[in-house]
């Protein structure tokens, strides 16, 4: 039966009240302070379980371009620069290999939530065909290594290395870089690509240090304890174990089915359910791919995806996923409005109606799949879809039908404490052998806190001093007073959170164009002018702001755990006309050859 055919009429006010009630249960005075850093407070749990640290001598040389972060950003920028003839390139990465988040996330079931065809960068350049619509982590990690090998990015890379200081030397026109391995080298240009998902966090639960069993964070999965491997082999050492997993976000959605399959008992502790829509993952057919993979195919797919989101009007939908489905629903509701009735109020109402209809389908899916009626109700997500990262999976809800799986819903309160024997929730202690923390990564903290250093630009001014309470850039990439420095991230640019790699590829194209121009001119420096930076920030602030996780949303990292970002949401945003408008703007900016807003010195 078609779920839409049985959909009840939408009562906007009733849903708003329900959403508000569920949000209010979860509001906490401590906000993001409820979490504790894995690396700084639990060093024994934060060590790299995947690659041993190789001793080496400190590096004291000079490179043309140094990039901090070995995930997609460092790899794509490196590939683009190498292709443009900038060979002297170094990546500094705290993991033991390339991959960034994909180096650390080796938990069972890990895979991308956005379609491989647009999520995995440089598919066309490397000639790689994804094996399935949503590739699993081992394939993504191998693709990172493939990029590194093909473009010679391993040659000067420094792994298991964290930058501790980054300072502009005005006399020599170079950046001086120091690391925790004793390195002290210089670079003409520096790229920052540390990303938002690399500082693992744990819930700040009383007694977390007292547990006598085994515990680990999902980004440091202990296969020596569980058995199995990242490739999906059964975790045979859990056959006699009682396991608790704390967290029900995107990571838990992927690994719960595997724990449910292999553990004797699994207790899933839930504060807020995720919205879990269909994934419909399928293998990619080689014949179909060969027909698709004509020159320029991946760029066309990236543009088609954006064209099917809320502000786009693509005639076809090639990706066909949950993101484009919501975008098409919103567009349909808006286009149904008579022209003379299209105003901000009616457009927002149409957007809300599309969202409510989609979320009701997702809630009905939970009720339909989960056999225990009470659990099915508890797994319903009562908030708008973009209040939290949307999830897509075909086995997560089904896992609660396994006889050894228990959903421990805490009605928004969360786990109370950890004891020597297990987990306490709702006043009940659950004795377990192992606790898995699916608590994610630090997102809402200041950029310099996550990076581990505070870059010093002209006159010794730090990045945090220049920004104060407000991020300031040109195109999300250049910062006045920080010459030859490039940030690779979505904010104040396209801000396309549905597919972050698209942002990265576009920034890499801009960096390559700017560096190539600087080298052709024989320029020592290139940076944005103060006027251009201010004008761009004003443009960003003129839009509606980044309000996906606004006051009406349940707490999460989108809205600073319910505390919001106050006026800063106007600046933590993208182009006011959306991602398509930004990509069009920056493409024209690059092609003009004028590099308006930049000063070459």
C-alpha positions in Angstrom: 0.0 0.0 0.0 1.2 3.5 -0.8 2.1 5.2 2.5 1.0 8.6 1.1 -2.5 7.3 0.3 -3.1 6.6 4.0 -1.5 9.9 5.2 -3.7 11.8 7.7 -4.4 15.5 7.2 -1.8 17.8 8.6 -2.7 19.7 11.7 0.1 22.3 11.7 -0.7 23.7 15.2 -0.9 20.2 16.8 2.4 19.2 15.3 4.1 22.4 16.4 2.8 21.7 19.9 4.1 18.1 19.8 7.5 19.2 18.5 7.7 21.9 21.2 6.8 19.4 23.9 9.5 16.9 22.8 12.1 19.7 22.4 11.4 21.0 25.9 12.0 17.6 27.4 15.5 17.6 26.0 16.7 21.2 26.8 19.6 21.3 29.2 21.2 24.2 30.9 24.7 22.9 30.2 24.2 22.7 26.4 27.3 21.6 24.6 29.2 21.5 27.9 27.5 18.2 28.7 30.1 16.5 26.6 33.8 15.6 27.4 36.6 15.4 24.9 37.9 11.9 24.3 41.4 13.0 23.4 42.1 15.3 26.3 40.3 13.5 29.1 40.5 9.8 28.1 43.8 9.5 26.4 43.9 5.8 26.8 40.7 5.5 24.8 41.8 8.0 22.2 45.0 6.2 20.9 45.0 5.1 17.3 44.0 1.4 17.3 44.5 1.0 13.5 48.1 2.1 12.7 51.2 2.1 14.9 53.1 5.4 15.2 56.3 5.3 13.2 59.3 7.1 14.8 60.9 9.8 12.7 63.1 12.8 12.9 61.6 16.3 13.1 61.1 18.0 9.7 62.7 21.4 9.2 62.4 22.1 5.5 60.3 24.4 3.3 57.4 23.5 1.0 55.4 25.6 -1.4 52.0 24.5 0.0 51.3 22.9 3.3 47.8 21.6 4.0 46.6 20.8 7.5 44.2 17.8 7.4 44.4 14.7 5.4 40.7 14.1 4.6 38.9 14.9 1.4 39.9 18.6 1.6 43.7 18.0 1.7 43.5 15.3 -0.9 41.4 17.2 -3.4 43.3 20.4 -3.0 46.5 18.5 -3.4 45.3 16.7 -6.5 44.2 20.0 -8.1 47.5 21.7 -7.3 49.6 18.8 -8.5 47.6 18.8 -11.8 48.4 22.6 -12.1 52.1 22.0 -11.6 52.4 22.8 -7.9 54.4 19.7 -6.9 55.9 20.8 -3.6 52.9 19.9 -1.5 52.7 18.5 2.1 49.7 17.2 4.0 49.9 17.2 7.9 47.4 14.6 9.3 46.8 13.5 12.9 45.7 10.0 11.7 47.9 7.2 10.5 46.9 7.6 6.8 44.7 9.7 4.6 40.9 9.8 5.1 40.1 12.2 7.8 36.8 11.1 9.4 37.0 8.0 7.2 40.3 7.1 8.7 38.8 7.0 12.2 35.3 5.7 11.4 35.8 2.0 11.0 32.8 0.9 13.1 30.8 -2.0 11.6 28.4 -0.8 8.9 29.9 2.6 8.4 29.0 4.0 5.0 28.2 7.3 3.3 24.7 8.8 3.7 24.9 10.7 0.4 25.1 8.8 -2.9 28.6 7.6 -3.8 28.4 9.1 -7.2 28.5 12.6 -5.8 30.0 12.0 -2.4 33.3 10.4 -3.3 35.5 13.1 -4.9 37.6 12.7 -8.0 35.9 9.6 -9.3 36.3 10.8 -12.8 40.0 11.7 -12.3 40.8 8.3 -10.8 38.6 6.2 -13.0 37.0 4.5 -10.0 33.5 3.1 -10.1 31.8 3.0 -6.7 30.6 -0.6 -6.0 27.2 0.5 -4.6 25.0 3.5 -4.4 26.2 4.2 -0.8 29.7 3.0 -0.5 30.9 1.4 2.8 33.8 2.9 4.7 36.6 0.5 3.6 35.9 1.5 0.0 35.9 5.2 0.8 39.1 4.8 2.8 40.8 3.0 -0.1 39.6 5.7 -2.5 41.4 8.2 -0.3 44.6 6.2 -0.5 44.0 5.9 -4.3 44.0 9.7 -4.6 47.1 9.9 -2.5 49.0 7.4 -4.6 47.8 8.7 -8.0 48.8 12.3 -7.2 51.9 11.6 -5.2 50.5 13.0 -2.0 52.3 10.5 0.2 55.7 11.7 -0.7 56.0 14.5 1.9 53.0 13.7 4.1 53.4 13.8 7.8 51.0 11.3 9.6 50.3 11.0 13.3 51.2 14.6 13.5 49.2 17.6 14.8 50.0 21.2 14.2 50.5 23.1 17.4 51.4 26.6 16.0 50.9 28.4 12.7 52.5 31.9 12.4 53.0 34.3 9.5 56.6 35.5 9.1 56.2 39.0 7.6 59.9 39.4 6.9 60.2 36.2 4.9 56.6 36.0 3.6 56.2 32.4 4.7 54.1 30.5 7.3 56.0 28.9 10.1 54.5 25.6 11.2 55.2 23.7 14.4 53.9 20.3 15.4 53.7 17.9 18.3 56.4 15.8 16.7 59.0 18.5 16.9 58.6 19.7 13.3 59.4 23.3 12.5 59.1 24.0 8.8 57.9 26.8 6.5 55.4 27.1 3.6 54.6 29.8 1.2 50.9 28.8 1.2 48.8 27.0 3.9 45.4 25.3 3.6 43.2 24.6 6.6 41.0 21.5 6.2 40.6 20.2 9.7 36.8 19.7 9.2 34.1 19.5 11.9 34.2 15.8 12.5 37.6 14.8 14.0 37.5 15.7 17.7 35.6 12.8 19.3 33.4 13.5 22.3 31.9 11.4 25.1 28.8 12.2 27.2 29.7 13.8 30.5 28.1 11.0 32.5 28.8 10.6 36.2 30.8 7.5 36.9 32.0 7.1 33.3 35.6 6.4 34.6 34.4 3.7 37.0 33.1 1.1 34.5 35.0 -2.2 35.0 34.1 -3.7 31.6 35.2 -2.8 28.1 34.3 0.7 26.7 35.2 2.6 23.6 34.1 5.3 21.2 32.8 4.3 17.8 35.7 6.1 16.1 38.2 3.9 18.0 36.4 0.6 17.5 38.1 -2.2 19.3 38.0 -5.2 17.0 40.5 -7.0 19.2 37.6 -7.2 21.8 34.6 -7.6 19.5 36.1 -9.8 16.8 35.3 -9.1 13.2 36.9 -6.3 11.1 35.9 -3.1 9.3 35.1 -5.1 6.1 32.1 -6.7 7.9 33.2 -10.0 9.3 31.0 -11.2 12.1 32.0 -9.9 15.6 32.2 -13.4 16.9 33.7 -12.4 20.3 30.4 -10.7 21.2 28.4 -13.9 21.1 28.4 -14.2 24.9 28.4 -10.5 25.7 25.8 -8.0 26.8 26.5 -4.7 25.0 25.2 -1.2 25.6 25.3 1.5 22.9 24.7 5.1 24.0 23.6 7.4 21.2 21.1 6.9 18.4 22.4 9.4 15.8 23.8 8.6 12.3 26.6 6.4 13.6 24.4 4.3 15.8 21.9 3.8 13.0 24.7 2.2 11.0 26.3 0.0 13.6 23.3 -1.1 15.6 22.2 -3.8 13.1 25.6 -5.4 13.3 25.7 -5.3 17.1 22.2 -6.7 17.1 23.3 -9.6 14.8 26.4 -10.5 16.8 25.9 -9.7 20.5 24.1 -12.0 22.9 22.1 -8.9 24.1 22.1 -5.3 22.9 20.7 -2.4 24.9 20.2 0.7 22.8 20.0 3.8 25.0 18.0 6.6 23.3 17.5 10.2 24.3 16.3 11.4 20.9 15.3 9.1 18.0 16.7 9.8 14.6 14.5 10.2 11.5 15.3 7.0 9.6 14.0 6.9 6.0 14.6 4.3 3.3 18.1 3.9 1.9 17.4 1.4 -0.9 21.1 0.7 -1.4 22.0 -1.3 -4.5 25.1 -2.4 -6.4 26.2 -0.1 -9.2 25.9 -1.9 -12.6 29.2 -1.6 -14.6 27.3 -1.3 -17.9 25.1 1.5 -16.6 28.2 3.3 -15.2 30.1 3.0 -18.4 27.3 4.7 -20.2 27.1 7.4 -17.6 30.8 8.0 -17.1 31.4 10.3 -20.1 33.8 13.3 -19.8 32.5 15.8 -17.2 30.0 13.4 -15.7 30.7 13.9 -12.0 30.5 17.7 -12.2 27.2 17.3 -14.0 25.9 14.9 -11.3 27.0 17.3 -8.5 25.1 20.1 -10.3 22.0 17.9 -10.8 21.9 17.1 -7.1 22.0 20.7 -6.1 19.4 21.5 -8.7 17.0 19.1 -7.1 17.3 20.5 -3.6 15.0 23.2 -2.2 16.0 26.1 -4.5 16.7 24.1 -7.6 14.7 23.4 -10.7 16.4 20.5 -12.4 14.2 18.7 -14.9 15.5 15.3 -13.9 16.6 13.7 -10.6 19.6 11.4 -11.3 20.6 10.8 -7.6 17.1 10.0 -6.3 17.7 10.0 -2.6 16.1 11.3 0.6 17.6 14.8 0.1 16.3 15.3 -3.4 12.9 13.8 -2.4 12.4 16.5 0.2 13.6 19.2 -2.2 11.1 18.1 -4.9 8.3 17.9 -2.3 9.0 21.5 -1.2 9.2 22.7 -4.8 5.9 21.0 -5.6 4.2 22.7 -2.7 5.5 26.1 -3.6 4.7 25.8 -7.3 1.1 24.9 -6.3 0.7 28.3 -4.9 -0.9 30.9 -7.2 1.6 33.5 -8.3 -0.2 36.3 -6.6 -0.1 34.4 -3.3 3.6 33.6 -3.2 5.1 35.6 -0.4 7.6 34.7 2.4 4.8 33.6 4.7 3.0 31.3 2.2 6.3 29.9 0.9 7.4 29.0 4.5 4.0 27.4 5.1 4.4 25.4 2.0 7.9 24.3 3.1 6.5 23.3 6.5 3.7 21.3 4.9 6.1 19.4 2.7 8.3 18.7 5.7 5.4 17.6 7.9 4.2 15.2 5.2 7.7 13.6 4.8 8.2 13.3 8.5 4.8 11.6 9.0 5.8 9.0 6.4 9.0 8.4 8.3 7.2 8.1 11.6 4.7 5.6 10.0 7.6 3.7 8.7 8.9 3.1 12.2 5.5 2.1 13.4 5.1 -0.3 10.4 8.5 -2.0 10.7 9.0 -2.4 14.4 7.0 -5.3 15.7 6.8 -4.1 19.3 4.2 -1.4 19.3 5.7 0.5 22.2 9.2 0.5 20.7 7.7 1.6 17.3 6.2 4.6 19.0 9.4 5.5 20.9 11.4 5.4 17.6 9.3 8.1 16.0 11.1 11.4 15.5 9.1 14.4 16.5 10.8 17.3 14.9 11.3 18.7 11.4 13.6 16.6 9.2 16.4 19.1 9.0 16.5 19.8 12.7 19.0 16.9 12.8 21.1 15.1 10.3 18.6 13.0 8.3 19.4 9.2 8.4 18.6 6.6 5.8 18.9 2.9 6.5 17.1 -0.4 5.6 18.2 -2.5 8.6 18.2 -0.2 11.7 14.5 -0.3 12.5 14.5 -4.0 11.7 17.2 -4.6 14.3 14.7 -3.9 17.1 12.8 -7.0 16.0 15.8 -9.2 17.0 15.0 -11.1 20.2 18.2 -9.9 22.0 17.7 -6.2 21.3 16.1 -3.9 23.9 15.3 -0.2 23.2 15.9 1.8 26.4 14.1 5.0 25.7 14.8 7.7 28.3 12.0 10.1 27.3 14.5 12.8 26.4 16.4 12.7 29.7 19.3 10.5 28.5 21.4 8.1 30.5 21.7 9.0 34.2 25.1 7.6 35.1 27.6 4.8 34.6 28.5 2.3 37.3 31.1 -0.3 37.7 28.6 -2.9 36.3 26.8 -1.0 33.6 24.4 1.8 32.6 21.7 3.5 34.7 18.7 4.9 32.9 15.1 5.6 34.1 16.3 4.5 37.6 17.2 1.1 36.3 20.7 -0.4 36.2 21.5 -2.5 33.1 24.6 -4.7 33.8 26.7 -5.0 30.6 30.1 -6.3 29.5 30.8 -3.6 27.0 29.7 0.1 26.5 29.9 1.6 23.0 29.8 5.4 22.9 28.2 6.5 19.7 28.4 10.2 20.8 29.9 11.7 17.7 32.3 14.5 17.3 32.6 18.1 18.5 30.9 20.5 16.2 29.6 23.6 17.9 32.9 24.7 19.6 35.1 27.4 18.3 37.1 26.6 15.2 40.5 27.3 16.9 39.5 25.0 19.8 38.9 22.1 17.4 41.9 22.8 15.3 44.3 22.7 18.3 46.0 25.9 17.3 45.2 29.6 16.7 46.8 30.9 13.5 48.7 34.2 13.9 48.6 36.5 10.9 50.0 39.9 10.2 51.1 41.8 13.3 50.7 38.7 15.4 46.9 39.0 15.3 45.3 35.6 16.0 42.4 34.2 14.0 40.2 34.2 17.1 41.1 37.9 17.7 40.3 38.8 14.1 37.0 37.0 14.2 35.9 37.9 17.7 32.3 36.7 17.9 31.8 36.6 14.1 33.4 34.6 11.4 34.8 36.9 8.7 35.9 35.7 5.2 35.7 36.3 1.5 34.0 33.4 -0.2 34.4 31.3 3.0 38.0 30.9 1.9 40.2 34.0 2.3 40.8 36.0 5.5 42.1 39.5 5.7 45.3 39.8 7.5 46.2 36.1 6.8 48.0 36.2 3.5 48.4 33.0 1.5 46.0 31.2 3.9 43.0 29.3 2.6 40.1 27.7 4.6 38.3 24.7 3.0 34.9 24.5 4.6 31.3 25.3 3.6 30.4 28.3 5.8 30.1 31.7 4.1 30.3 29.9 0.8 27.9 27.4 -0.7 27.1 26.0 2.8 25.8 22.8 1.1 25.6 20.5 4.1 23.7 17.8 2.1 26.9 17.0 0.3 30.0 18.5 1.9 32.5 17.1 -0.8 30.9 19.4 -3.4 32.0 22.4 -1.3 35.5 21.0 -1.0 35.9 20.3 -4.8 34.7 23.9 -5.5 37.1 25.4 -3.0 39.9 23.3 -4.4 39.2 24.8 -7.9 39.3 28.3 -6.5 42.6 27.7 -4.5 44.2 26.3 -7.6 43.1 29.3 -9.7 44.4 31.8 -7.1 47.7 30.1 -6.5 48.3 29.6 -10.2 47.6 33.3 -10.7 49.9 34.3 -7.9 52.7 32.1 -9.2 52.3 33.4 -12.7 52.5 37.0 -11.4 55.5 36.2 -9.3 53.6 37.5 -6.3 54.9 36.9 -2.8 51.4 37.2 -1.2 47.8 37.1 -2.0 45.0 37.9 0.5 41.5 39.5 0.5 41.2 43.2 1.1 39.4 44.4 4.2 36.7 46.0 2.1 36.0 42.8 0.1 35.9 40.7 3.3 33.4 43.2 4.9 31.2 43.4 1.8 31.0 39.6 1.6 30.2 39.2 5.3 27.5 41.8 4.8 26.1 39.9 1.9 26.0 36.7 4.0 24.4 38.5 6.9 21.6 39.8 4.6 20.2 36.3 4.2 18.0 34.2 6.6 21.0 32.7 8.3 21.8 29.1 9.2 18.7 28.2 11.0 18.3 24.5 10.3 18.5 23.8 14.0 16.6 26.9 15.2 14.8 27.5 18.4 11.9 25.3 17.4 14.2 22.3 16.9 15.0 19.5 19.3 18.5 20.0 20.8 21.5 18.8 18.7 24.7 20.1 17.1 22.7 22.0 14.5 21.5 24.4 17.1 24.2 24.3 19.7 22.4 21.7 21.8 19.3 23.9 22.0 21.1 27.0 23.2 21.3 28.5 19.7 24.1 30.7 18.3 22.2 34.1 18.9 23.1 36.6 16.2 25.9 34.5 14.9 23.5 32.4 12.8 23.4 35.2 10.3 27.1 34.7 9.7 27.2 30.9 10.0 25.5 30.7 6.7 26.0 30.5 3.0 25.1 32.7 0.0 21.7 34.2 0.7 20.3 32.9 -2.6 21.5 29.4 -1.9 24.2 27.0 -3.0 23.4 27.2 -6.7 23.9 31.0 -6.5 27.2 30.7 -4.8 28.5 28.1 -7.3 27.5 30.3 -10.2 29.1 33.4 -8.5 32.4 31.8 -7.8 32.6 30.1 -11.2 32.1 33.5 -12.9 34.6 35.0 -10.4 37.3 32.5 -11.3 36.7 32.7 -15.1 36.9 36.5 -15.1 40.6 36.3 -14.3 40.2 39.5 -12.3 40.1 37.9 -8.8 38.1 40.8 -7.6 38.6 41.4 -3.9 42.1 39.9 -3.7 45.4 41.8 -3.4 48.5 40.3 -4.9 51.7 41.6 -3.2 
